[in-house]
Amino acid sequence: MENQSKPSSLSETLYQKLAREYCVTTKYVGKIFRGERLPVRGRGLKVKKAIDDIIKNKV
């Protein structure tokens, strides 16, 4: 019997997807999302822009 597992993309959260895409931790993505961190350059700024784009597209 083969071991069949769920594809990771189906059970992946938004934080996990962004963290994997931008090579940061999920905790860091969460802090940016909640406003605990205000990124001004680098990866953090890219994550912030991605979050803003997602929010714009949802509304």
N, C-alpha and C positions, 0 to 999 in steps of 0.2 A: 504494500500500500504506500503510495507516495504522500509525502508531507506537503499539503497545499495550504499556503498561507495567503492572507488577504494582501492585495497590492498596497504598498505603503501610501500611495497617493490618495486612496480613499479614506484612510483613517488619520491623515495628516491635518493638523490645525493650521489656521492662517499664520499664527506666530511661527510654527515649525517650518512652514513653507518659506516665509520671508527669511528666517534665520539660515536655512540651508542655501537659499539663493544668494544671500549677501555675506555668507561665511561669518556669521555672528551667532551669539547664543539666543535662545528663546527668551531668557530673562531680560536681555538687553532690548530685544524687540518689544517686550511687554512694558518696559520702563519708558521707551520712546512713545508707545501707543498711549500710555496713561499720562504722559506729560511730566514724568519724574526726571527725564533727561531731555535736554534741548540740544540736539546735534546741530553743529554749525558747519562741519566739513567732513569729508571722508565717507566711510561706509554708513555711519549713522545718518548722515544727510540723505544718502541714497535710500535708506530704509524709510526715513520720514517722508520723502517724496512718494515712495511706493504706497505708503499708508494713506497719504493725502489723495492719491489717484484712486485708490480703492474706495475711499469714503465718497469722493465725488461721483464715481460711477454708480454707487449704490443709491444715491439720492435722486 
